[in-house]
Amino acid sequence: MITRLRQFWRQHPERITIAALLLTHIAVMCVLFGNVLWHPGAYMLAPGGDGIKNYYALLYYVLYDHGTQFTGMHYPYGELFIYTDGFPLLAWGLKVWKSMFGISGSGVVAAMNLTVLLSSLPASVLVYALLRRSLVGRVFAAGAALAIVFLSPQFLRTTGHFSLALPFVVPLLWYLQVRLSTPGARRGRWWAGYVLAGILLGFLHPYYLLHAFLLPVATAAVLVLQQLGRQRDWWRLPAWLLTAGAAPLLVFQILIALLDSVHDRPTNPYGLLVFRANFASVFGPAVEPFNAAFQFIFKSETAIPEGVSYVGLPVVLALLFWVFRAAGYLLRRRPGRVLRPSLPAPLRATAWAVVPILLFAMAWPFIFEPFAGLPDLLPAIKQFRALGRFAWLFYFVMGVWAAVQYWQLHRLLRQRRLARLGALLLLVVVGIWGMEAKYQLNWVVPMFAHNEVADDFLCVNEGYVDALGQAGRYADNFQAIMPLPYYSVGSEKFGLEPTQTESYESFRASLNLHLPLAATMIPRTGIEQTLHLMELFASDLTPKRWLREVPDARPLLVVASAVDSLRPAETALIRRGGKLLGRYRQVKLYELPLSAFATTRPEQEQKKFTEQQAGLLREGPLWRTQPGAAVVWQSFEQEQAPGAVGFTQPGAAHVDKGVLPLFEGTLPNALPVDSATYELSVWAYAKGKDWLPIINYWQFTPDGQQVAYASELLNQRTEISGSWVRYSTIIHLTNPANRIKVELTGNDVIADDLLIRPRTTNVYWLDSAGHPVLNGIPLVSNTSQAH
């Protein structure tokens, strides 16, 4: 028996090593995630934040949708499913399974959990294969592969970004690139494999498209530097790599252009210079207490969470040792040994290629002032705003590179008859690597212990169907769900984040009742459609365009949190016609007829103005209802904003970047009384190239002392008219000689119709079409006039 086992080992050593590697990997996974793996349909890896949204998007699509369209949110428009973070490739696979065998909600949750957790299995095999192709011994290659995979930053993503929590992606791309680059390989076949893999990975998450682009393109650039003038056909392999990297990105863009009907998606999402990698996030431990110790010792900045790709202490030590060696080569005037290091073929160019990729992940050179405008010339780059995610390429390549360095040192020691010392070195390296992975995983794993909530989320025992039934209502009585507090996230213009209760319960209600949500938590949503939804919370002076776009007159089901405070506009909306159906768990259920959004007040106010116009006080182009302190109105008619946009009249104030001054000075003819109150309002254009600006307001005494200050990002405001967002606040003027200062800050800021009026006075003027404007709000039935 023993003889046969030895013979089998001699004949199939790689298969046995890989089998042992997989068994060890599975054993570790069972220890770490045993409950989730044994009961995958019962747990939710992240029942809040982006995690719960990702579960919801996948569940709603698989259970109710088809094709490329997602109808679960952003009602009535829906969204292209690729934009939802709903794991499109997995979803389409589950749709096929559903058509053949059927599937339940718990089955979808199980598929999500198993896909995320077990995606580390092929990662170990791929890293092992890369190590073996780099001439590392089997046993050490297996141990290093496990350590590299379990320390990978993808495990930190299991707390929310599930389609980014796949450790096999980078090793797969690198392995296919290595096979494509191997001399004598059937390059056409491996090129096609790389392109197909890049496209499919793009349907897991679009960020993988840029991974698939950066790795071969950077490798090709290094190859050119290494081979130019040294090889006759130096251009051949770089050409294969360049086309392999560009093809998936090009194909994906063509598909999106054919499928996407939205033409005003945000072009400048927030975070390009914020969600990046830095020194601490790559070379410092990701978890406490080691992270704090690292910062204390090296006086480094805090690690940026989005860029966490800690390479591990063995890699850091190997890099330090290599830096000293490289310095020695340079001092001896042998730069070729640095540019063309003595490394196995998979690493010879790629080890250098990931260095500029890491700098790109750190937002170099964009973070430096001379290059600050460079992203504007590369608009596609701005769509990948979390640059820190591209440090993953550096992580995996440097992990394999460091293992090769230690293996080569082991061989050197063995050649010098220090084999035991070399074996001890490898054991210590794998031990340190493994301990770091253990501590990092120990930070993640406890988060799953109390997440056995899938049955509750899926309303297995009780749900909204029962709650509505008790009120004599059915899901078919409603056309959509409106969650309150309302959330609108993804357009890059508004940042109304959902509360924990509201996101969980509104998603739960939507799945249980098969009703879409008239709210948005989807990246890159169209701006015009978002404005139509946000306009629902504007005052009754503004007609709601959304009413013309819904398919029927059925009411909305309001799912309102009973533990979170509602905004004033939301409370007012319920008061206009909401009928309480009952309380269920932590929410209140209301029936809200569409008549709550309808308004005839613009026509009434128009009529009122016409009837009273002759008796109103006239001040130039303004009419006012009461005498008193003067009104400040800035129409900016002498200024020209890009696109010739204006709110009520031609002209608008504009600044491309920085501060846009709106008003500074004393209020003319201010009332000589204490605590005189004014309303300050201004409109900001919501379709500029950047996010909505910040407004700053100051009040100073005559001797320059600040007595009042307010600063607010306008993405929280819900007073919408057309393509404009209104800010308003109350000014308590404690001294008529006090000075007021108002300004907006941001990029591509466009503002119009600044108005400061005594609160006791209503103010009118006429817009460019001759319609009256009341206190800055147009009194028109069709808000398309106000663009």
SVG drawing of the C-alpha trace seen along z (x, -y; Angstrom):
<svg xmlns="http://www.w3.org/2000/svg" viewBox="-60 -103 91 105">
<polyline fill="none" stroke="black" stroke-width="0.4" points="0.0,0.0 2.7,-2.4 4.6,-1.5 1.6,-2.3 1.1,-5.7 4.8,-6.5 4.4,-5.5 1.2,-7.7 3.0,-10.6 5.9,-10.3 3.5,-10.1 1.1,-12.9 2.9,-15.2 1.1,-18.3 -2.4,-16.8 -1.7,-15.6 -0.3,-19.0 -3.3,-20.8 -5.7,-18.4 -4.0,-18.9 -4.0,-22.7 -7.8,-22.6 -8.5,-20.4 -6.5,-22.7 -8.2,-25.7 -11.7,-24.2 -10.7,-23.2 -9.7,-26.8 -12.9,-28.1 -15.0,-25.7 -13.3,-26.9 -13.8,-30.5 -17.2,-30.5 -18.6,-27.1 -22.1,-28.3 -22.5,-30.3 -21.2,-27.5 -23.4,-24.8 -26.5,-27.1 -25.8,-29.6 -29.4,-30.4 -29.9,-31.5 -27.2,-34.1 -26.6,-37.6 -23.0,-38.6 -23.9,-42.3 -27.6,-43.1 -27.1,-46.8 -25.5,-49.5 -24.3,-48.6 -24.5,-44.9 -28.3,-44.8 -28.8,-46.8 -26.7,-44.2 -28.8,-41.3 -31.9,-43.2 -30.9,-44.0 -30.0,-40.4 -33.1,-39.0 -35.5,-41.4 -34.0,-40.8 -33.9,-37.0 -37.4,-36.7 -39.2,-39.3 -37.2,-40.8 -35.7,-39.6 -33.4,-40.8 -31.1,-43.7 -33.6,-45.9 -34.0,-46.2 -37.3,-47.6 -36.9,-47.3 -35.9,-50.9 -36.0,-54.3 -39.7,-53.8 -41.1,-54.2 -37.9,-54.4 -36.0,-51.4 -32.3,-51.0 -29.9,-49.0 -29.1,-46.1 -25.4,-46.4 -25.4,-49.6 -27.0,-48.1 -24.1,-46.2 -26.5,-43.3 -23.9,-40.7 -25.2,-40.6 -23.3,-37.6 -24.4,-35.5 -28.0,-36.9 -28.2,-35.8 -26.9,-32.3 -29.5,-32.1 -32.2,-33.1 -31.2,-30.2 -31.3,-27.9 -34.7,-29.3 -36.2,-28.6 -35.0,-25.0 -35.4,-24.0 -37.0,-27.0 -35.4,-28.9 -36.5,-30.5 -35.4,-33.7 -33.3,-31.7 -31.7,-29.9 -30.6,-33.2 -29.1,-34.3 -27.3,-30.9 -25.9,-31.4 -24.7,-34.8 -23.0,-33.7 -21.4,-30.6 -20.1,-32.5 -18.5,-35.2 -16.9,-32.8 -15.9,-30.0 -14.4,-32.3 -11.2,-32.1 -10.8,-28.4 -9.8,-29.0 -7.7,-31.9 -5.5,-29.5 -5.0,-27.2 -4.2,-30.1 -1.7,-31.7 -0.1,-28.2 0.1,-27.8 1.7,-31.2 4.3,-30.3 5.1,-27.0 5.6,-28.8 7.9,-31.1 9.9,-27.9 8.9,-27.8 8.9,-24.4 5.5,-22.7 5.2,-22.7 6.3,-26.3 4.2,-27.3 1.1,-25.8 1.7,-27.4 2.5,-30.8 -0.6,-30.6 -2.8,-30.0 -1.3,-32.9 -1.5,-35.3 -5.1,-34.5 -6.3,-34.6 -4.5,-37.9 -6.0,-39.4 -8.0,-42.6 -11.1,-40.8 -12.0,-39.2 -12.4,-42.7 -15.0,-43.3 -17.3,-40.6 -18.8,-43.1 -20.6,-45.0 -19.2,-45.1 -19.8,-41.4 -19.0,-41.5 -15.6,-43.1 -14.9,-40.3 -13.7,-37.8 -10.0,-36.9 -9.7,-34.9 -10.1,-37.8 -6.6,-39.3 -4.8,-35.8 -7.0,-34.7 -6.1,-37.7 -2.5,-37.4 -2.4,-33.6 -4.0,-34.1 -1.5,-36.9 1.3,-34.6 0.0,-31.9 -0.4,-34.4 3.2,-35.6 4.8,-32.1 7.1,-31.5 5.6,-28.9 2.1,-29.3 -0.9,-29.3 -1.3,-33.0 -4.5,-33.5 -6.3,-31.0 -4.9,-32.6 -5.6,-36.0 -9.2,-35.1 -9.4,-33.6 -8.1,-36.7 -10.5,-38.9 -13.5,-36.7 -12.5,-36.6 -12.2,-40.4 -15.6,-40.8 -17.3,-38.3 -15.5,-39.8 -16.8,-43.2 -20.3,-41.8 -19.4,-40.9 -18.3,-44.4 -17.1,-47.1 -14.0,-47.8 -12.6,-44.5 -12.5,-45.9 -9.9,-48.4 -8.0,-45.7 -8.0,-43.7 -6.8,-46.8 -4.1,-48.0 -2.2,-44.8 -1.3,-43.9 -0.9,-47.5 1.6,-48.3 3.3,-45.0 3.6,-45.8 5.1,-49.2 7.8,-47.6 8.5,-44.9 9.1,-47.7 11.6,-49.3 13.3,-46.0 13.4,-44.7 13.8,-47.8 17.1,-47.5 17.8,-44.1 15.4,-41.9 14.4,-42.0 10.6,-41.5 10.4,-43.5 7.0,-44.9 5.2,-41.5 4.3,-40.5 3.5,-44.0 1.1,-44.3 -0.7,-41.1 -0.9,-42.4 -2.1,-45.9 -4.9,-44.5 -5.9,-41.9 -6.2,-44.7 -8.1,-47.1 -10.6,-44.7 -12.7,-43.9 -13.1,-47.6 -14.0,-48.4 -16.6,-45.6 -18.1,-46.5 -18.5,-50.2 -20.2,-49.2 -22.6,-47.0 -23.5,-49.7 -24.0,-52.2 -26.4,-49.8 -28.3,-49.0 -28.4,-52.2 -31.1,-54.7 -30.1,-57.2 -27.9,-60.0 -27.3,-62.2 -25.5,-60.0 -23.0,-61.9 -19.7,-62.4 -17.7,-63.5 -18.5,-61.1 -17.1,-62.1 -14.1,-60.4 -11.3,-60.2 -8.7,-61.9 -10.4,-60.6 -11.0,-56.8 -7.4,-56.0 -4.5,-54.0 -1.8,-55.4 1.4,-54.2 -0.3,-53.1 -3.1,-51.2 -0.6,-49.1 2.4,-48.7 0.8,-48.9 -1.4,-46.3 -5.1,-46.8 -6.5,-45.9 -5.9,-46.9 -3.9,-47.0 -1.2,-46.6 -2.4,-49.5 -2.1,-52.0 1.3,-50.6 2.5,-51.0 1.3,-54.6 3.0,-55.4 6.3,-53.9 6.5,-55.3 4.5,-58.5 2.4,-57.7 -0.9,-59.0 -4.1,-57.0 -4.8,-54.2 -7.5,-55.0 -10.1,-52.3 -10.9,-52.1 -7.2,-51.5 -6.5,-48.8 -4.3,-46.2 -1.9,-45.3 0.9,-43.2 2.1,-41.6 5.3,-41.8 7.2,-39.2 6.6,-41.3 7.6,-44.5 10.9,-42.9 11.5,-41.4 11.0,-44.9 13.4,-46.5 16.0,-43.9 15.5,-44.4 15.8,-48.2 19.3,-47.8 20.3,-45.4 19.0,-47.8 20.9,-50.7 24.0,-48.5 23.5,-47.9 23.1,-51.5 26.2,-52.5 28.1,-49.9 26.6,-51.5 24.7,-48.4 21.2,-49.8 20.3,-46.9 20.2,-44.6 17.4,-46.8 15.4,-47.3 15.9,-43.7 16.0,-41.7 17.0,-38.1 13.4,-36.8 11.3,-34.0 9.4,-34.9 6.0,-35.6 7.6,-38.3 10.4,-39.7 8.2,-42.5 5.1,-42.3 7.0,-43.0 7.9,-46.4 4.5,-46.9 2.6,-47.0 4.7,-49.8 3.0,-52.5 -0.3,-50.7 0.2,-51.2 1.0,-54.9 -2.1,-55.2 -4.1,-53.6 -2.6,-56.3 -4.0,-58.9 -0.6,-59.9 -0.2,-62.3 -3.7,-63.7 -3.1,-64.6 -0.4,-67.1 -1.5,-70.6 0.2,-70.8 -1.8,-67.7 -5.1,-68.5 -6.8,-69.2 -5.6,-66.0 -8.7,-63.9 -10.9,-66.3 -9.0,-65.2 -9.6,-61.6 -13.3,-61.5 -13.5,-57.7 -11.0,-57.5 -13.3,-59.6 -15.9,-56.9 -13.6,-54.6 -13.5,-57.0 -12.3,-54.4 -8.7,-54.2 -7.5,-52.4 -9.1,-49.2 -6.4,-48.9 -3.8,-48.3 -5.0,-44.7 -2.8,-44.1 0.2,-45.2 -0.8,-43.1 -1.0,-39.8 2.1,-40.3 4.2,-41.4 3.0,-38.5 4.2,-36.0 7.4,-38.1 8.3,-38.0 7.7,-34.2 10.1,-33.8 12.7,-35.9 12.4,-33.7 12.6,-30.6 15.7,-31.8 17.3,-32.6 16.4,-29.1 18.1,-27.6 21.2,-29.7 21.4,-28.5 20.9,-24.9 23.7,-25.3 25.9,-26.4 25.0,-23.4 22.6,-25.4 19.5,-23.5 17.9,-23.4 18.3,-27.1 16.7,-27.6 13.8,-25.3 13.4,-27.2 13.3,-30.5 10.5,-29.3 8.6,-28.0 8.9,-31.3 7.9,-33.3 4.7,-31.2 4.0,-31.3 4.2,-35.1 2.1,-35.4 -0.4,-33.0 -0.6,-34.8 -1.2,-38.1 -4.0,-36.6 -5.5,-35.1 -5.6,-38.4 -7.1,-40.1 -9.8,-37.5 -10.5,-37.6 -11.6,-41.1 -14.0,-40.1 -15.5,-36.8 -17.2,-37.9 -19.4,-40.3 -21.2,-37.3 -22.0,-35.6 -25.3,-37.4 -26.4,-37.8 -28.7,-34.8 -31.5,-37.1 -32.2,-35.9 -35.5,-34.3 -36.6,-37.5 -35.5,-39.6 -37.4,-37.3 -40.5,-37.4 -40.6,-33.6 -42.8,-33.6 -44.6,-36.9 -44.4,-39.9 -46.0,-42.9 -48.6,-40.8 -50.1,-39.9 -49.7,-43.5 -51.6,-44.9 -54.2,-42.2 -55.0,-43.3 -55.8,-46.7 -57.9,-45.3 -55.3,-46.0 -53.4,-44.0 -50.2,-44.6 -52.2,-45.1 -53.9,-48.1 -50.6,-50.0 -48.2,-50.8 -45.0,-51.4 -43.5,-51.9 -42.2,-55.3 -39.8,-54.8 -39.5,-57.6 -37.1,-59.0 -36.5,-59.2 -33.2,-58.1 -31.7,-59.2 -28.1,-58.0 -26.2,-57.5 -26.9,-60.5 -23.9,-62.3 -26.2,-65.3 -28.1,-64.2 -26.9,-62.4 -30.0,-61.5 -28.7,-58.3 -31.1,-55.7 -31.2,-54.9 -30.5,-51.3 -34.2,-50.7 -35.5,-52.3 -33.2,-50.5 -33.9,-47.1 -37.6,-47.4 -38.2,-49.1 -36.2,-46.4 -38.0,-43.8 -41.4,-45.2 -40.5,-45.5 -39.5,-41.8 -42.5,-40.6 -45.1,-42.6 -43.4,-42.6 -43.6,-46.4 -40.9,-48.6 -39.4,-51.5 -39.9,-55.1 -36.4,-55.8 -32.9,-55.4 -29.8,-53.6 -28.1,-52.8 -24.7,-54.2 -24.7,-56.6 -28.4,-57.2 -29.6,-59.7 -29.8,-63.2 -33.1,-64.2 -35.0,-61.2 -33.6,-61.8 -34.7,-65.4 -38.3,-64.2 -38.3,-62.0 -36.8,-64.5 -39.3,-67.1 -42.0,-65.1 -40.9,-66.7 -40.9,-70.3 -43.6,-72.7 -47.0,-72.8 -46.0,-75.9 -44.2,-73.4 -46.1,-71.0 -44.7,-67.5 -43.5,-66.1 -43.3,-62.6 -47.1,-62.4 -47.2,-62.6 -44.8,-59.5 -46.4,-56.9 -48.6,-54.3 -51.8,-54.6 -53.6,-56.4 -53.1,-53.8 -51.7,-55.2 -48.3,-54.7 -47.6,-52.6 -45.5,-54.7 -43.2,-52.6 -42.2,-55.2 -39.7,-54.5 -41.2,-54.8 -37.8,-55.1 -36.2,-57.8 -37.3,-61.4 -38.9,-62.4 -37.9,-65.6 -40.4,-68.5 -41.2,-68.0 -41.9,-64.3 -44.2,-65.0 -46.0,-67.7 -46.5,-65.1 -48.2,-62.6 -50.4,-65.3 -51.6,-66.2 -53.5,-62.9 -51.7,-60.0 -54.0,-57.4 -52.5,-55.4 -53.0,-51.7 -51.3,-50.5 -48.0,-49.9 -45.8,-46.9 -42.5,-46.2 -40.5,-49.5 -42.5,-51.2 -45.8,-52.9 -47.7,-52.1 -49.7,-54.8 -51.8,-54.8 -50.8,-57.9 -53.0,-58.9 -51.4,-60.6 -53.6,-63.6 -51.2,-64.4 -48.7,-65.4 -51.1,-67.3 -51.4,-71.0 -53.4,-73.9 -51.7,-76.5 -49.5,-77.9 -52.7,-78.8 -54.3,-80.2 -51.2,-82.4 -51.1,-83.5 -54.7,-84.6 -54.1,-86.3 -51.1,-88.2 -53.1,-89.4 -55.9,-90.6 -53.7,-92.4 -51.0,-93.6 -52.2,-97.1 -52.3,-97.6 -48.9,-96.1 -45.8,-98.2 -43.5,-98.5 -39.7,-98.6 -38.2,-98.5 -38.9,-95.0 -40.2,-93.8 -43.6,-93.9 -44.0,-93.6 -46.9,-93.2 -45.7,-95.2 -43.6,-98.4 -40.4,-98.2 -36.8,-97.3 -35.5,-96.9 -35.4,-93.6 -32.1,-92.3 -32.6,-90.5 -29.6,-89.4 -30.8,-88.1 -27.2,-88.0 -28.6,-89.0 -25.3,-90.5 -23.5,-87.2 -23.3,-84.3 -23.3,-80.8 -22.2,-77.8 -25.0,-76.7 -26.7,-80.1 -28.7,-78.6 -30.7,-80.8 -33.5,-80.2 -36.3,-82.7 -34.5,-85.1 -31.5,-85.0 -28.1,-85.1 -26.7,-83.2 -23.6,-83.5 -20.9,-80.9 -17.5,-79.9 -15.6,-77.0 -13.8,-76.1 -13.6,-77.6 -15.7,-80.4 -18.7,-82.0 -19.5,-85.3 -23.2,-86.0 -23.6,-88.9 -21.6,-90.9 -22.6,-94.0 -25.3,-95.5 -28.9,-95.0 -30.3,-98.3 -32.7,-100.2 -32.6,-97.5 -35.1,-97.9 -33.7,-99.5 -35.1,-96.8 -33.5,-93.9 -33.9,-90.4 -35.4,-91.5 -35.8,-88.4 -35.2,-87.9 -35.4,-84.9 -32.3,-84.2 -32.8,-82.0 -30.8,-81.1 -31.1,-78.5 -28.2,-76.2 -28.1,-74.5 -28.2,-70.7 -26.9,-69.7 -23.4,-71.1 -20.4,-68.8 -19.8,-68.4 -21.8,-67.7 -24.0,-70.3 -22.0,-73.1 -21.7,-74.1 -23.3,-77.4 -21.7,-79.5 -23.5,-82.3 -21.9,-84.8 -23.2,-87.7 -20.6,-90.2 -20.9,-93.1 -19.8,-96.5 -16.4,-95.9 -16.0,-92.6 -16.9,-90.1 -18.8,-87.0 -22.2,-86.6 -23.7,-83.9 -22.4,-81.3 -24.0,-78.5 -22.5,-76.0 -24.5,-73.4 -24.0,-71.0 -27.0,-71.5 -27.3,-67.8 -29.6,-67.5 -32.2,-70.0 -35.5,-68.8 -37.0,-72.0 -36.6,-71.4 -37.9,-73.3 -36.9,-72.0 -33.1,-71.5 -32.6,-73.8 -32.3,-73.2 -33.3,-75.9 -31.5,-76.8 -33.3,-78.9 -32.5,-79.9 -33.7,-82.5 -31.4,-85.5 -31.9,-87.0 -30.4,-90.5 -29.4,-91.6 -28.1,-95.0 -29.2,-96.9 -25.5,-97.8 -24.4,-94.2 -22.8,-92.8 -24.0,-89.8 -21.8,-87.5 -23.1,-84.7 -21.0,-82.5 -21.1,-79.1 -18.0,-76.8 -17.5,-73.9 -16.7,-73.0 -18.8,-74.2 -21.1,-76.2 -24.1,-77.9 -26.4,-80.0 -29.3,-82.4 -32.0,-84.5 -30.5,-85.3 -33.2,-86.8 -33.1,-88.4 -36.5,-89.6 -38.1,-90.5 -40.2,-87.5 -43.3,-89.6 -43.1,-90.6 -44.0,-88.5 -42.0,-89.4 -43.0,-89.0 -41.3,-89.4 -41.9,-88.2 -39.9,-85.4 -38.7,-85.5 -42.0,-84.1 -44.1,-86.6 -45.2,-84.3 -45.1,-85.6 -42.5,-84.4 -43.4,-84.3 -40.5,-84.6 -38.2,-83.1 -40.4,-80.1 -41.9,-80.2 -45.7,-80.1 -46.1,-78.0 -48.0,-74.8 -45.2,-73.3 -41.9,-73.5 -40.0,-72.8 -40.0,-76.6 -37.4,-76.7 -34.4,-75.1"/>
</svg>
